[in-house]
Amino acid sequence: MKINESSSAAFVRIFFIFVVICYAVLFLVNPQLSPSDEYAFLPTLQSGKFFPMYGDEFTYYNSVELGRFGPLGGQEYNIVALFTSDPIGYFLLNAIEFLIITIVLVKILNEYSANKVLNYVIVLLLFTMPAFTNTFFKILYVEKNVIFLLALFLYSFITFQKKQKILWLVMSVIFANLAIYYKEPVFIAIGIFSAGHLLFSWKTAGNRKKVLDGLLIASAAVYATVYLVTVFPNKVHALPGASGDVFSLLGFLKTIMNYCFFSDPIIMLVAVPLAIWRLYQVFIRCLAPDPVLDPMLGALTCYVAVFFVLNLYSPYYFLPAYIFAFPPIVYFVLNERVIGRFWKSAFAVCSFVLIVNTIPLGIHYLTYNKYLPVNFNNTLDFLISDIDRRYNGDRINLFMDGVDRGTGRGIYFVVGEFLKFKGLSIRKFDLKT
């Protein structure tokens, strides 16, 4: 017999749907290319050409020489460009992925929590994370596609554990492999997750479940092999921003503090300690493992560990880890597996950081990523018009006072690319500082 929702749960559900619809519409409000990685679209998709993200065919740099291997990065926009090169097409895809993630994440959480209100609140909380607003309101941040594909992978995997139909097995393998070839650390997460599931379910799982785990482990191994054979020997330059070769204790501590108390307290203060606690419970105290949730914790821990090894910080790097974090947190909290002074303190500190730092930062990135492209493009349009009107072919010097000092030439390069694309001849200006 179906139990009717309480009035409060029904209200939250209606509010949730309303927020999700408004959020999706927000992607389509005055969408424009922003002065970030989207400059790469100018000589490619915006000029009617194919967009290659990987290899020596890319317009600006060779990914292999940087040690990067994410050949699927940005390739979905080549499909969009078959229909339109207007930025609204790119952001429409973002909106569709957002809606699918919403539905799939709610379904995954429903597997481990009967508290529908809590599940809705958690999904809404994800939408305010800096990692989320910093990727979904831009175009070329591949973490967006990774969490999208991992959500579909986990849902397919969990469904297969119940129904064991070949369709769900095939979908699990496809979504896992697509995610692997978007971002390098994903193969580690998939490998750890599937190996953990194989280990914890070996005595009870049927052959089909073991086949799926084996295929996923093989997929991770294939990626690692391809990388070691084709990319690693040709690596020339260090990864921009990485400082793993020269260890700095101060820099390492700064990275930890930024993730813990600035952008990702849920991962660092709750999920990772939960993974360590479950590791102790299973391997030291010999308690029964959960064959799906415990591997999720292992996958997210190994995924985020990569960025500490490289000593890389950015408020959006951990986004894919959230899809592995929320189901175990919900399950172990609701079943009172995590009780005691430590966990009360951890949740209290995490809640405080979320309120005073993380959620305000996430909202800031949302608004910033909406108005920055508009202001940037209006500024350049005015500048080009002013140069054409006042200087009549004379070559001028453009100075950006106090901009990007000591941190490279990035903003100058981006401005120059946009000016050229918008029709200002390079014979009419020089950029100086």
N, C-alpha and C positions, 0 to 999 in steps of 0.2 A: 504494500500500500504506500502510495506517495504521500510524504509528509508536506503539508503546506508550509511555505516560508512564513516566518514571523513578520509582523509589520515592519520592524526595524531592519530585518534582513532584506525585505522587499524594497524598502526605501534606499538602502545602501546599493542594492543592485541597480536600481533606476539611476541613482546618482553616478554610479560607476559607468554605466553605459553613456550617460550624458557627457561625462568628462572625457571618455575615450573618443566620442564623436567630435567634440570640440578640439581635442588634441590633434586628431587626424586632419581636421579642416585647417588647423594652424599651419601645417606643412605647405598648404597651397596658397597661403596669403602672401602675395607679392614675392614670389620666389625669384632669386637672382643668384648668379655665381659670386662667390665670395673670394677675397684675396688670400686664399690658402692654397691647398693642393689643387684646387679647381682650375688654376691657370693651365694645367695640363690638358684641359678640354679645348682650349682656344685653338691650337693648331691641328686638333684632331676632330672630335665630334662636332664642335662648333664651326668647323670648316669643311664638313662633309666627309671626313676621313675616319678610318678605323682607329680606335683607341687601344694601343698596346701598353699594358702596365708593366710588362716583364721583358727583360732581355735587351739586346742592343738595338731593337727597333723602336724602343721608347725614345721620344723626342729629346728628353733632357738629360737622362743619365742611364747607365747600364745597371740594372738591379743586381745582376750576378756579381759584378765587381764590388758591390756593397755587402755581399753575402746574403742577399735577400732571395727568397724563393716563395713567392705567392702569386703564381701565374694567373689565378682567377680574379685577382683584385681589380675591381672596377669593370669587369667584363660584362656585367649585367646591363651597364649603360649603353653598350653597343646595340643591345636589343631594343632599348628605349629609343635610340637614335634612328632606328629603322622607321619609326613613326613620327618623331618630332625631335628637334634639337633645342626646343624651348625649355628653359630650366624647370618649368612646371611639370614636364614629363619626368624629369629626374626625381623631383620631390614627390610626385604622385607614386612612384615606385617606393620611396621611403615610407609614405603613408600606408601603402598596401602591406609592406613588411611589418610595420608597426601594428596594424590591425590583426595580422595573422599571429604575431608574437603574443599579443594580448589574449587571444582566444586559446592558443596552445598552452601558454603559461598557466592560465586559470584551470585548464583541464589537467595539467600535470599536478598542480597544487591540490586539486580535488581528489587526486589519488591518495594523498597522504594527510589530508585534513578535511574533516566534515564541517569545519567552521567557515562557511562561505564568506561571511563578513571579513574575517581575517585574511582570506585569500584575496579578496578584492583590494583590501588596504595594502597588502604586500605588493600587488601589481602596480597600484597607483604610486607607491613609494618608489618603485623602480623607475617610474617615469620622471621623478624629480632628481634622480642621481646625476651628478656631473658627467659620469661616463655615458649616460643615456642622452642627455640633452646636447652633449658636445659632439655626438656622432650622428644622431638622427636628424639634426638640423644642419648638417653638412652633407657632402656628397661622397667624397673619396676616403672616408675613414672606414676601413674594412671591418672593424670590430662590429659594426652594425650588421653586416652580412653574416659574420661568424655567430653572433648570438641568435640570429634568425634561423640559421641552419642547425645550430646545436639544439635549439628548442624543438625543431621538427625531428631531429635525430632522437632526442630523449623521449619524446612522445611516441615515436614509432617503436623504439626499443622497449619501453614500458608496456605498450600495447601488445607487442610480440610475446612478452613474458606471460601474458594472460591467454592470448588466442593462438599463438604459434602458427600463424598463417604465413605462407611464403611471401605474400605481398608486403607484410610489415618487416620481414627480414630484409627484403630487397630495398625497401625504403630506408631502413636504418643504415645499411651499407652506403647507399647513394648519398644521403644527407651527411653522413660522417666524412666521406671522402671529399665532398664539395667543401665542407668546412675546413678540412685539413689543408687544402690547396689555396685557401684564402689568407691564412696567417700561420707563420712558422710554428709557434708553440702549441697549436691545436693538436698536432700529431701526438705530442706527449700526453695531453689530457685524454684523448681517445684511447691511446695505448694503455694508460694507467687504469682508466675506467673499465675497459673490457677485460684486462688482465685481472683486476680485482674481482669483477663479477664472475669470471671463470673460476678463480680460486675459491671464492666464498660459496659458490653454488655447485661445485664439482660433484658432490655426492647426491644432490637432489635434482640437478638439471638434466633434461633429456638431451638427446643428441642434437636436435635442432638448435637448442640454446647454445650448446657448445660450439656448433658450427658458426653461429653468428659471432660469438666472442672471438673465435679463431680468425674469421674474416676481418674483423675490426683490428685485431692485433696485427694481422698481415698488412692491412692498409697502412697502419702507422709505420711498420717496418719498411714497406716499399717507399714511403715518403722519405724516411731517414736515409735509405740507401741511395735514392736518386739525388738527394741533397749532397751527400758525402762524395758521390761520384762526379756530379756535374757542376755543382756550385762551389762547394768548399775549396777545391783546388784552384779555382779561378778568382777567389776573393782577393781583392786588391786593397780596398779602403776599409777602415773601421766603420761600423754602423754609426750614423750621425747621432750624437748624444750619448752613446754608450761609453762607459768608462770602466768596463770590466778588466781591461788590461792593466790599468794603473789604479790599484785599490786605494781608496781614501776613506778612512773610518768616518770622518766628518760627513763626507758626501753620502756614504752608505746610511748613516743614522738619519740624515736629512731625508733621504728617500723613504725610509721606514716611517718617519714622523709624518711626512706628507700623506702617505697612504692611510696611516692609522687615524690621524686627527684632522684630516682635511677632506680628502675626496672619497675614501672607501672604508669607513669604520665598520660597516657590516661584514666585509670580507676579512679585515685584519683583526678586529676585536671580538668577533663572534664565530665566523665560519672557520678560520684557520685554527683557533683554539679548540673548536668543536672537533675538527679533524684530528688534532693531536690527542684529545681526550678519548675519541673513539679508537684510535690506534692503541692507546694504553688499555682500554677496556677489552679489545678483541685479542691482542697479542700477549698482554701481560696477565690480565685477569681471566683470560680465556672465556669471555662471554660470547654469546652467539652474535655473529655479524649480520647486518642487513645486506643482502647480496647486491642491492641497487644503490641504496643511500650511502653506505660507507664508501663504495667506489666513487660516488659523486664527490665526496669530500676529498678523497685522494686526488681526483682529477683537478679540482679547483686549486688545491694546494700546490701541486706540481706546475700548474699553469702560471700561477702568480710568482712562483719561485724563480721562473726564468727571468723575470724582470729585475729581481734582486741580484741574480748572478751577473746580469749585464749592467746593473746599477742604473736602470732607466726609470724615469718617472714621467707620467703624464696622467691627467685626471680621467682619461678614457681607456687606458690600457686594460683595466680589469673588467670591462663590461661583459665579455663572454663568461667570466667566472660566476656571475650572478645566477645564471641558469642552473649551475650546479649547486649553488649555495642555498637558495630559498627552500627547496623541498626538504633537505635534511634538517634545516633549522626549524621549520614548521613542525615536522614530525617529532623530533626529539623534545621540543619545547612542549607541545601539546600532550605528549605522553609522559611528561615529567621526568624525562631521562636526565635533563640538565637542571638540577636544583642545588642550592647551596650558596654560600657567601660569594664564591668566586664568580659564578654565573650571574648572580644578581648584580654584582659590581660591573661585570663585563657589559651586561645589557644597559645598566644605568649610564655608564660612560659612553657607550655607543649611541644611546638615545640623546644624550647631551650634545655630542659632536654633531649628530644629524640635525638637531634643531638650530644650533648656533653657527655651524660651518657648512655642512654638506648640502643640505636642502637649499639654503640661500645661494650657495655657489651654483647648484644645479639650475635654479631659476635664473640666476644671472647669465649663465651660458645660453639658456634658451632665448632670453631677450636679446643678448648680445649677438647671437648668431642669426637672429631675425633682422635686427636693424643695421648691423655692420655691412652686409652686402648692398643694402639700399643706399646708405650714406656713401660707401666707397664708389659705387657706380655713378651716383649723382655728382660726386666730387670730380671724377675723371671726365664726365660729360661736360661739366662746366669748364674744366681746365682746357680741354681740347677746343671748345668753342671760343674761349678767351684767347688762346694762342692764335687760332686761325683769324680771329677778328682784329687783334691788336698788333700782331707781329708780322703778318703778311710775308711769310716765307723765311724770316730771319731765324737763325739757330739760337735757341735760348738755353739758359742753364736753369735746371730745376733743383732747388735745394730743399731737403727735408731736415729741418733743424732739430737736432736732438733725437732723431728717430733711429732706433736699432743700433746705437753706438756700442761697439765692442762685441757685438753678437753675430756679425756676418753681414751679408749683403742681401738677405732674403727679401725684405720688403721692397728694396729698390728693384730687384729682379722682377718681382710680381707686378709692381706698378708699371715697369717698362713693357712687360708682356701684354698687359691690359691696354695700355696706350697704343701699342702697335695694332692690336686686334681691333680696337675701336676706330682705327683709320689715321692716327697721327704718324706721319712718316718719321722714321728714325733720323732723317736728315734735319728735322726741325727741333730736336731737343737733345740735351745731355743731362743725365742725372748725376748730381754731385752732393757732397755732404761736407 
